[in-house]
Amino acid sequence: MATDRWGTMKEFGGRGLHAGLSTLGDFEKFIMRGNVVDLAVGIVIGAAFNSVVQEFVKDFLTPLIGLFGGFNFAAWSYTVGKSTFYPGLFLNALISFLLIALVVYFFVVKPVNALRDRLDHLKPKKEEAPTTRQCPFCLSTVPLKASRCAYCTAQLPPVEGTQAEPVPQR
């Protein structure tokens, strides 16, 4: 009985190990996909770009704006009770966000949209089969498979290639 018990435990352990290795293989396939690696590279580059833009705004733009306004954004603060508020730091972050959004829009979104529009013009457009037709008597638009016009109740000739389904009698 002990050998049966250990035999089943050994089989269970083997299945568990095999399932674990199989899962690791799936994880390896997932990680080695191109889009996951591209996403990781994009996040790292985006974080580096974000820090560069923040430093540019903090060290160059806000002092330059301060020359015309006569004050330093980073030092702009006020105290209410025991709390100190720094609206200048918020303005630095807001300017950084707007600069990043402008760069992303003009250097990523706009070119990708232009490229997509250009490629869409190169693809042949598929003609869709019509779903409606005109009634020859009253010139109203009716469904393609209609046997009578919904507006003038005229009997419509069948369309080539389609058969009108018979209307059930009441």
Secondary structure as GFF3:
##gff-version 3
##sequence-region A 1 170
A	DSSP	alpha_helix	2	31	.	.	.	ID=ss1
A	DSSP	alpha_helix	34	56	.	.	.	ID=ss2
A	DSSP	pi_helix	57	61	.	.	.	ID=ss3
A	DSSP	alpha_helix	62	69	.	.	.	ID=ss4
A	DSSP	beta_strand	78	80	.	.	.	ID=ss5
A	DSSP	beta_strand	83	85	.	.	.	ID=ss6
A	DSSP	alpha_helix	87	104	.	.	.	ID=ss7
A	DSSP	pi_helix	105	109	.	.	.	ID=ss8
A	DSSP	alpha_helix	110	122	.	.	.	ID=ss9
A	DSSP	beta_strand	132	134	.	.	.	ID=ss10
A	DSSP	beta_strand	141	143	.	.	.	ID=ss11
###
